[in-house]
Amino acid sequence: MHVRKALCDALSQEVGDQRIGYMHQHTSTDLLPLALSAEVTLVDADYRTQFQKLLLDPLTTAAPSICGPIVIIVDALDECLDCSSRKALLSLIASDMAKLPAAFRLLVTSRPDPDIAHLLRMKAHITPRQLDIRTEDNKKDILCYLRQCMQNVREEWSLAPHWPGEHVIQFLATLSGGLFIWAATAFKFIQAFNPPTRLKQLLAAGEIIHNDLDQLYSMALEHAGDWTNATFSFSALSLVACVILSREPLTAETMTSIICYGQEELGMPVLEFLGSVLHWGPGVPLSTLHASFSDYITDPNRSGTKPCFIDINLHSSGTQAAIQYLRPDLAERVGTHIPESLKYVSQYWAHHLHATATSPAPIVLDGLKTFASQHFLYWLEVLSLLGHVSGAHEAVEIAQTYAQGKDQALEALLHECHQVHCRICPSNITEHTTPVYFCFGNGPT
């Protein structure tokens, strides 16, 4: 996900909106367009440059006309990429946010991951607050939430007016141990299929799942489908792995068209079975219900013995699907339209390849060979139409590293792909490439 762009876009648009009512006359509403017109490269600039030019400079200029306090909320910081990718953002929050005019306040919510705690600890302008899930207010909030959830289930499934009873709702609230995500996962588990039966299964587990997300996740997945069925297991694990590894948010339709290409009708039913742990909706990106689920399903110490365990280093189905998706009727699709699914795999298939580089799969190597020999130039054309030709160089290098020492014929093909790219996409070209095609022996055509 392009977190930098999303964050800076959201903040700059919000502080530049006169309808908010706290800025008047020559404020950031006028200054932001000026900043963007002066430096068009700001869209792809680093965090600190974007912060300086899009937020700090305009707001400092407009400070006399700003009435506060104005609260900026950054929710679930721990779900922002991985430790290395979010380092720059953390540094910005820890150091530069304090430079904003005094009218601004920043509220950050996050789990205390080591990198986050380390950078935000002991800062004079940062006041940490540990949320206590054992408070009476929190318990009341969860109880209120569960009452509303059960009302939704009653209405959706046409159940008895007072189902499942106040005492049951209170018992579920107790089992949650003060964890909202436990209550939310339990609700989705009950709601997904035959609520009375699902509720009995949940209550029968009792103390086993009390305040224990791992046990609840295990139970929800166990009842999601038949994991002994190879088709279901492969599709479910492939979809979940793709959700966890995706480089930017994808809708359910786009995700299933990639993973289940040619059998798209299988994708949505499998997602329905996984409704207890995944979240999506019309036009809403597919995501895990909570970051803790990704931690659980990829940690061998927590789910390694379960059929739902996903070893990120070995799980090549997403990579295979991305490369497969680049193959059939690519030329035709380029000529007519470029769907979101094709946009995504064209830009990010190499990133998925890199994620599984420790355990190259034969089927992926074969897919790369077909792609490099038959569809490489069409892929370059897609990238040129998307304005992302510059990313091809890194993608080819990742593929070369992946194939190194594994397949000499593929290595030779990828070397020729690299030469082709250097010839038709020199480093100073940033716009669409001219579709001139070269042929090197048995290489890309």
N, C-alpha and C positions, 0 to 999 in steps of 0.2 A: 504494500500500500504506500502511496506517495504521501506520507504523513506530513513532511515538511510543507509541501504545496497545500495540503488540506488545511493545516493549522494556520499558516500565514494568510491563505485566502480568506478563511473564516474570520480571523481576527481583524484583518484590514478592511473587509467589507462591513463588519459590524461597527467598528469605530468610525468608519466613514459614512455611516447612514444617518442623515439628518433627522429621520423619523424617530430615532431614539430620543431626541429632545435634549441632549446635553451639550450639543455643539451648534454654534451659530456663525453666520457670516463667513469669513475666510478661515475655514477649519479644514480638517483632514478630508472632507468631502471634495474640496478643490485640490488639496495637496497630493492625495493619492494618485489621481490621474497624471498629475505633473511628474511625480516620481517615476511612474511606469513609462511615460512617454520619453523621459530623459534617459532611462536605462531599460531598454526592452529586454535585456538579458536577466532582469530580476526574476522572471518567472522560473528560471532554472538555477538561480543563485543558491549559495549555501545558506544555512539557517541564520547565521549572524548578519550576513549582508541583507537578507530579506527583512530581518527584524529591524535593522538600522534604518533602511530606506523606506520600508512600508509602514512601520509602526513608530519607532522611536523618534525619528526626525519630524514626521508630520504631527505627532502628538505633542512633542516639545514645543513646536511652533504654535500649536493651537491651545497650549496649556492654559493661558489666561481666560479662555472662554469655556473651559471644561468644568462642569459641576459634578461632584462625586458624592459618595464613593461609587465607583464602577467596578463590578466584580467580573473577572475573567475566570471561567471554570474549565480546567483541563481534567476530564474524567478518565479513570482507568489508564493512567500513565503506564502501568506495568504491561498493558496489552499493546503498547506501541512498539512494534518490531521486536528485535532481539537486543541483547545487551550492547553489542558493538554498534549497531545501527542507531540506537537512541542516545548514544553518548553525547553527540553534539547538541541534541535537544535538551538533555539534562544539564549540560554546561550552560546553555542559554538561560534556562530557568534559574539555575543556581547563581548566576552572575549578572546577566544583562537585564532580566526583568525588573530588578530593583532600580534601574535607571529611568523607568517610566515615570510620568508625572505623579505626584503624590495622591491624586484622585483615584488612581487605579489600585486594585487589590487582585491578587492571583490566588485562586483556590485549586489545589491539586489533590486528587484522590488516587490512591494507588495501594497495591500490596507492597510490603516492605522488601522488595527484591534487593539483594546485596548492592548492586550498582546504583540503584536509586537511593537507598538509605545512605550509602557512602558519600555521594555527591551533595545531597541535600542536608546532611547532618552538620551541626555546628556552624550554621550560617546565621549571622546576627539578624538578618531581615526575614528569616524563615522560622515560623513557629509550628513545630510538629504537634499533632493531636492524634492520639491512639483511640480509635473507635472501639468502645466496649460493647460487644454484642450481648452482654449479659444484663444490660439495663432493662428496667420495666418498660420504658418507652419503646425499645427495640422489640421486645416480646409482644407488646400491644400492636405495633406496626405489622409484624408478621402474622399475627392473629387476624387483623383486619384484612390483610392481603389474601390470606387463605380463605376467609369467608367470601370475598369477592370472586376468587378463583372457583370455589365450589358452586357459587351461583351461576357462573359462566358455564360450568360443566352441566349443571341441571338443565339449563335452558338449551344448550346445544344437543344434549342427548335425551331430552324430554323425560327427566327423572322426577321422582316424587318431590313435592314442594319443599320439604325440609331435609332432603337427602344431603349429606350423609349423617346429619345430626351435629349439634354444637359440641358434644363431648368428643366426637371423632375429630372435628376440626381443631379442638384444643389439644388433643393428643398429637396430631400432626405438627402443630406449632411447637410442642415440647420436643418431638423427635428432631426438629430442625436445629435445635441447639443454638438458636439465635442467628443462623446463617440464612440469609435471604436466598442465596443461590440454591441451597438445599430445598427450600420451600418451592422455588420456581421449577426446579427439576422434578420434584415430586408431583407438582401440579401438571406439568406437561406429560409425565408418565401416565398419570391417571386419565388425563383428557384424551390421549392418543387413541385408545381402543378399549371398548367395553369397561367403562369406569368402575362399575361395582366390583368386577373381578380384579381389576388392577388395584383398586383400593384394598381389597382383602389381601392381596399379595404383599402390598406395602406394610399393612398392619401386622401381618404374620411375621414379617422380618423383624419387627419390633426393635429391640436393643441392638441388633446386628447393624442396623443402618442409622442408629441414633447419633446425630452429629458427625456422621462419617460419609463424606462425599464419595470416597472411593467405592464403598460398598453400595451406595445408591447408584452411582454410575454403572457399576458392574451389573446390578440388578436390572437397570433400565435397558442396558444393551443386551443382556441375556434374553429378555422378553421382546426385543425389537424384531427378531426374525430368526430364521433357521440358519445358524452359523455353520451347520454341517453341509448346507447346500452351497456348492462351489460358486454358482452364479451370483447368489445373494452375497456371500462372503466377499468375493472379489469386488463386486460393484460397491458394496457398502464401505469396505476399507479404502477403495480407490477414491471415493467421493470424500470421505472424511480426511484422508491424507491430502487431497487437493485443497480442501478448505484450510487446513492447517498451514500448508506450504505456499498458498497462492500469494503472489507478489502485490496484488491489488484486489479490492473487493469485486466479486463476481456474483451476478444473480444466479438463482437456482437453474434457470433455463440455460444460461450460458455455460455453467459448470457441467450440467448433465450432457449438453451437446458436445462437450470436449471429452469427458470421461466415457460416455456411452455412445460415441460416434457410430452411426449406423444402426444403433439399437436404442435411440433416445427414449422410446416408450418404456424402457426399463428404469430409467433414471429417477423420474418423479415418484413412482411407487416406493422405491428404495428409500428416498428421502423422507417420505411419509412415515416409514417404519422407524426412522431415526429422529422423529420429531421431539423426543424427550431430551435430546442433547444438542440438536442443531436448531438454528433460528433463521427463518426467511419469510418472505412475503412478496406480493406483486411489486416488482421494481426494487425490492429491498435486498441488499447483498446477503448471500449465504454466509453464515458464521456459526461458530460454536456458541452455545448459550453462555458460556463463561470460560475465561482463560484456563481455569483449573481443569477443565475437561481435556484440553490439549496436553496439559502436564501429565494427567493420569494415563491417557491412552498411548503416550509415547515413552513412558517411563517403565523400563523392564522390571524394576523393583516393585512396581505397583500393579501393573497389568500384564507383565511378561508371560504369565501362565494362561492368560485368557485368549480365546480365539479372536478377540477384537483388538489385540495389541498391534501397534503400528511401529515398526522399526524404520525410522526416517531414512537411515543410511542404506537400507535394503529395499525400501519400497519404491520400485521403479515404475509402477503402473501409471502414475501421473506423467512421468517423463515419456513413457511409451505412448500414452494417449496424445500428448502434445505433438510428438513427432508424427504419429499416425495421422493426426488432424491436418498436418501440413501437406499430406500426400494426395488424396483423391481430389479430382476436379479442381485443383487449386487455380489453374489458369482461368477456368470458367468463372470461378467465384471472384477472382481479382477483376475480371472484365465487367462483372455485373454489380457486385456489392461486397463489402467487407463486414461481416457480422462481428459482434462484440467478441464472440468466442475465437474467431480467426485473428482479430486484433491482439487478443491476449496471448495466444500461443505463439504468434509471430514475434512478439516482443520478449516473452519470458520463458520459452522452452529451454533455453540454455541455462537459466537459473535453476530450473528443476533438475536438469542434467547434472549441474554442479553439486546439488544437494545429495545426489546418489553416487557421486564419483568414487567413493570408497569401495563400492561393490558393483562394477559394471555388469549389466545383464546382457546376455547374448541377443535377446529379442530387441533390446534398445540399440545395440551395435548394428544389427541388421536393418533396423529402421533408419538409423543415421546413414547407412550406406545407400539405401534407396533415396533418401531425401537429398543427400549430397550429389548423387549422380543424375537425378531426374528432376528435382524440384527446387534446387538451390536458387536459380535465377528468378523464378517466380516469387520465391520468398523475399529476395532483395527488392523486387518490384512492390510487394506489399509494404515492406518497410519504407520504401521511398514515398509511397502514397500516404503513409502515416506520418512521415517526417521523422523517422527514427533510423535512418540509414547508418548513423554513427554507431548504433548499438550492434551492428553486424560484426564488426571487428572483434569485440569481446566475445560474442556468441561463438564465432568460429574458433577462437583460441580455447574456449572452454571445451568445445567438442574435440579439438585436437588433443588436449590434455586427457580427456576421458578415454580416447581411443589409443593413447600412447602405449605401445607394447602389447596391445590386445589384438589388433587386426592391421596388418601391414597394408592391405589393399585400401582399407578405410582411411588410414593415415595418409596415403598418397592422394586419395580423393579430396580429403580435407585440406591438404597442402595446396592443391589446385584451386579449391574454393577460395582459399586465402588469396592466391594470386589474382583470381578473377575479381574479387572484391577490391583489391588494391588498384586494379586497372580501371574499373568502371565507377568506383566510388572513392576517389582521392579524398584526403582528409579535409580539403577546403570546400567540399561540396556538402551543403546542408539541406538543399531543396531536393525536389524530385530528380531522380536519375533518369537519363535517357535510356530507354529500353534497347540497348545494343547488346547482343549476345555473342559470346566467344565460345569456342570449343577447343579444349585441350585434350587431345587423345580421347580416352574413354571417360573423361571427367564431365563436369556440369554442362548440360546442353539446354 
